[in-house]
Amino acid sequence: MAQYSVLIVDDDIKLVQLLKTYFDKEGFITYTAGDGLDALLAVREKKPDIMVLDLMLPGLDGWDVCRRIRRDNDLPIIMLTARDEESDRLVGLEIGADDYVTKPFSPKEVVARAKVILRRTRKAVVQNEPIRAGGLTIDLERHQVTIGSQLVDLTPTEFKLLELLAGNAGKVFSRLQLVEQTQGYTFEGYERTIDAHIKNLRRKLEPSPKEPQYILTVYGIGYKFAGGGDE
């Protein structure tokens, strides 16, 4: 495995040290921060490959940190939260997190999820021609999406989801299939989070998110990519 770097952000010093120990054992370069402002500074200066971010931080909380990073950075983010409400998890995903872990958790699981996300986002894509549908262009080699000449900022998970759907236009995927093929694993309750990612994609890609042209809902089953204008 290539040597990756991780930024762990939490004000619980013992938890940070525990996670650092596990990431260090797996060969990661590990950076740490204890609050939101230090986290933003570390992202700019250290340029980590992935971030593990606690939501409940002093001063600038995890939600605000995630929002600020997503303005101009596609850094993969795993959120840590002590909250077990589905709405809290969905908010985290809607503002750009790629995954979440609810406390208490296994440090091994956090490291495993980080590895899956990094393999998925860093995997070299071999494809000569971009995927085009209407005014939408998905350049897999450059990992870019444009509408006309306008570049669209997607999170790594959003891009992977769009790549899967658009690369299999017309095929219907269940939520469970989308989880398995974009995340590489499944766990209870995660199927619902696919809806949050789809909502984000429609908001960013569709001329009218409430009347989507590209990503269509197949009621009772899941989603499919229509290629624009396909009903």
Secondary structure, DSSP 8 states (H G I E B T S, - for coil): ----EEEEE-S-HHHHHHHHHHHHHTT-EEEEESSHHHHHHHHHHH--SEEEEESS-SSS-HHHHHHHHHTT----EEEEES---HHHHHHHHHTT-SEEEESS--HHHHHHHHHHHHHHHH-----SS-EEETTEEEETTTTEEEETTEEE---HHHHHHHHHHHTTTT--EEHHHHHHHHHS---TTTHHHHHHHHHHHHHHH-SSTTS-SSEEEETTTEEEE--SS--
